[in-house]
Amino acid sequence: MATTKLASQDVRQVAGELPRCRSVLAVCAHPDDESFGLGAVLARFEGLGSSVSVICLTHGEASTLGESAEGDLAALRQSELINAAEALSLHAVRLLSYQDGALRTEPQDRLAAHVTEMAGETDADLILAFDEGGITGHPDHMAATAAGILAASQLGTPVLAWTLEQRVADALNSAFASTAFKGRATGDLDIRLEVDRQSQMRAIACHKSQSFDNPVLRRRLAEQGTIEVLRWLHQR
Ligand SMILES: [Zn+2]
C-alpha cells in the first residue's frame, strides 16, 4: 500500500488537545496572570495528568485596579496568589519581588535564571507563557515570556504560549478605548481547545483586588466562551 504524507510542511495542523507532559512550569509577570489568563489551560494540563507550577516575577504592586484596597497591595496580592494556587491545585508557586512595571529593565538572563532553577526543581518538560505580544501589550508580560523562552532554549524545553484569537482582541479593543489586546490570526494557532472554566473562575475569585471591578476581564471571558487557543514559541 502506498503511504500518504499526512501534511506538507507548510500546512499548519491545529490540534484539539494539549501535549502530554510530565510537568508544566508557567512563567507569569503578575499575580492573577496565572488565573485570569492561564487558568483554564492549567486546569486542562492537570486533567491530563501533568504536574503544574507557576513562577511569578512581580507582586503586581503597581496595579491601579487595587489602589483602593486597604493596606499593602503587594502583600495582599501575594495572599491572593497563594489562595488562587490552591484553587488551581498547583504543585508549587514561587513569587519573586521584581518591580512591577519594570521587568524589561531587568537583565533577561537574570530573570531566565529563576525560571531555569524552578524548571529544574519541578522537573518541567514544558514552559507555558503568554504570547509574545503580551496579550494585553503589557511590557512586563513580554519580558516574562522572553525570560521563559531564554530559559527554555538553555534547558532544551519547548515553550507553549497562551494567546487570543484575533476576533477576541478586536472585540475587546473596540469595546474599551484603553485596551490594546494583541490577537492572532487563525493560521498562527497550533492548538484550539474546548475548556471548562470552573477552577479558573474559583481562582479568579481569589484575586478579589483585581477581579472585583474588572469589566475587561469579564468581557474577554465572554468573548472567549469555552475556547482557548495556543501557539508554539519554541519547540525542542
Ligand atoms: Zn499581568
Boltz pocket constraint, residues with backbone or C-beta under 6 A from the ligand:
constraints:
  - pocket:
      binder: B
      contacts: [[A, 29], [A, 30], [A, 31], [A, 33], [A, 138], [A, 141]]
      max_distance: 6.0
